Amino acid sequence: MRFSRYFLAGSVVLGGFLLLGQTPRVARGAPKIINVTADKDNRFKIPGQAKPVITVKAGEVLRLHITAHKAGEWDKDGTVHSFTIKELKDQGWDLRLKEGVQDFTLVAPADPGEYLIECTVKCGDGHDDMRMNLVVTQ
């Protein structure tokens, strides 16, 4: 009885992916950990990089370890920065950052290319320049 219930549930999930024209992905191994700072000078920073860029493989599972520092301005809900890729918002790439350390698990886009990461929370002087790139390779 238990086997048939799980078999049916798995068939429905697999069938849903086939109907949507998508291939189910299985995460292999631990996610790639990326440390990012959203700093009080309204800049994204990655240790060891003068100009921060995140480079990942298409479909790779990522663990973003983000430290956010309050700058000159913030939203009334306490959000001090965001980490947003506008065209990928519906895939979870719209992270609202409170002061302190937060971890997020995301999947890299399936399509290779460069994606603009930006802060969409008015955080103070220099806010308009708070950007970096996500580079997705094959």
C-alpha positions in Angstrom: 0.0 0.0 0.0 2.8 2.5 1.0 4.8 1.7 -2.2 1.9 2.4 -4.5 1.1 5.7 -2.8 4.7 6.9 -3.2 4.9 5.5 -6.8 1.7 7.4 -7.6 3.0 10.7 -6.0 6.3 10.3 -7.9 4.5 9.7 -11.2 2.3 12.8 -10.7 5.4 15.0 -10.0 7.3 13.6 -12.9 4.3 13.9 -15.2 3.9 17.5 -14.1 7.5 18.3 -15.1 6.9 16.6 -18.5 3.7 18.5 -19.1 5.6 21.8 -18.3 8.4 20.8 -20.6 10.9 20.9 -17.8 13.4 18.3 -16.7 13.5 17.6 -12.9 16.9 18.5 -11.4 18.6 16.6 -8.6 21.1 18.6 -6.5 24.4 16.8 -6.2 26.7 17.4 -3.3 26.8 20.3 -1.1 25.7 23.8 -2.4 28.4 26.2 -3.4 28.9 28.7 -0.5 29.3 32.3 -1.5 30.1 35.0 1.1 28.8 38.5 0.3 28.7 41.7 2.3 26.1 44.4 1.7 28.1 47.1 3.3 27.3 50.5 5.0 29.1 52.3 2.1 26.4 51.0 -0.2 28.6 48.4 -2.0 28.4 44.7 -2.4 31.7 43.0 -1.5 33.1 39.5 -1.8 36.3 38.6 0.1 39.4 38.6 -2.2 37.7 40.5 -5.0 38.2 44.2 -5.9 35.2 44.1 -8.2 32.6 41.6 -6.8 31.4 39.0 -9.3 29.7 35.6 -8.6 30.5 33.0 -11.2 28.4 29.7 -11.1 27.3 26.9 -13.4 23.8 26.8 -14.9 21.5 25.1 -12.4 24.0 25.0 -9.6 22.7 25.1 -6.1 24.1 28.1 -4.1 24.2 29.0 -0.5 24.5 32.8 -0.1 25.9 33.8 3.2 25.1 37.5 3.3 26.2 40.0 6.0 24.2 43.3 5.8 25.3 46.5 7.4 23.0 49.4 7.9 23.8 52.4 5.8 22.4 55.9 5.9 18.8 54.9 5.1 16.6 51.8 5.3 12.9 50.7 4.9 10.5 51.1 7.7 10.3 47.3 8.0 14.0 47.2 9.0 15.3 46.1 5.6 18.7 47.7 5.1 19.5 46.4 1.6 18.2 43.9 -1.0 20.0 41.4 -3.3 17.9 41.4 -6.4 18.0 40.2 -10.0 14.9 41.8 -11.4 14.3 39.3 -14.2 14.7 36.4 -11.8 12.4 37.6 -9.0 9.9 34.9 -9.6 12.8 32.3 -9.1 13.6 33.6 -5.6 16.3 36.2 -6.6 14.7 39.0 -4.5 16.3 38.9 -1.1 15.4 41.6 1.5 18.2 41.9 3.9 18.0 42.9 7.6 21.0 44.0 9.5 23.2 41.0 10.4 23.9 37.7 8.8 21.4 35.7 6.7 21.7 32.5 4.6 19.7 31.8 1.5 19.7 28.8 -0.7 19.0 29.4 -4.4 19.4 27.7 -7.8 21.5 29.4 -10.5 19.6 30.3 -13.6 19.4 27.6 -16.3 20.4 30.0 -19.0 24.1 31.0 -19.2 24.8 34.7 -19.3 25.4 37.8 -17.1 22.7 38.9 -14.7 22.7 42.2 -12.8 22.4 42.0 -9.1 21.3 45.3 -7.5 20.0 46.8 -4.3 16.4 47.9 -4.7 16.1 49.4 -1.2 17.0 53.1 -0.9 19.9 52.7 1.4 21.7 56.0 1.3 24.2 57.9 -0.8 25.7 55.7 -3.5 22.6 53.4 -3.6 22.3 53.7 -7.4 25.8 52.2 -7.7 25.1 49.2 -5.4 25.4 46.6 -8.2 27.4 43.5 -9.1 27.1 40.7 -11.6 26.2 37.0 -11.5 27.9 35.2 -14.4 26.3 31.8 -15.3 28.4 29.4 -17.4 27.5 26.1 -19.1 
